[in-house]
Amino acid sequence: MKKYHLVDEALLAAGPDAVWEALVSELAGGARWWVPDNTFEPVDGAPDRVGALTRVTVHTKGVDKGGKKIRFTARTTAVEPGRRLALEYVEGAFRGTAEFTLAPLVDGGTRLAMLFRARPRGGLAVLANLVDIGAQHTHATRAAFARLGRLLPAEPSSAASAASARGVSR
């Protein structure tokens, strides 16, 4: 069975508080920067509350473009406002964890990283033998982080001129 251990990150010109607010808003259904690839729907509470559940839908061809939809539910397991948000996939197409970390950069801005450790289940586990789901995850995450970088204003003291994204898969 396939298992994924992916780290994707971006260097954003915005400060950690702005990035945190945008992350929590997106997971609460904001649909501003992870679309067209993913949408999020809170089930029982704000995603920055330990124990809250969030439904995730991956739109394989983009929102409202048809194509397969991959659904799973994440439970928030740890919250350190402005620094870290951890999730556990408890239902649906994946089992595992995700963790978002934010770190201020010396010259201003924020390093945003997502650690995705999961294994596909059900029909997705079969599909994973034919399709590189890890590469698709990294592509969608990098694109979302780049959109976030364009959406948020730079910190006045930030030396970063624009979002710079890179991904590392292990």
Secondary structure as UniProt FT lines:
FT   STRAND          4..12
FT   HELIX           16..25
FT   HELIX           26..30
FT   TURN            35..37
FT   STRAND          38..42
FT   TURN            47..48
FT   TURN            50..51
FT   STRAND          53..59
FT   TURN            60..61
FT   TURN            63..64
FT   STRAND          69..80
FT   TURN            81..83
FT   STRAND          84..92
FT   STRAND          94..104
FT   TURN            106..107
FT   STRAND          110..120
FT   HELIX           122..127
FT   TURN            128..130
FT   HELIX           133..151
FT   TURN            156..157
FT   STRAND          164..169
//
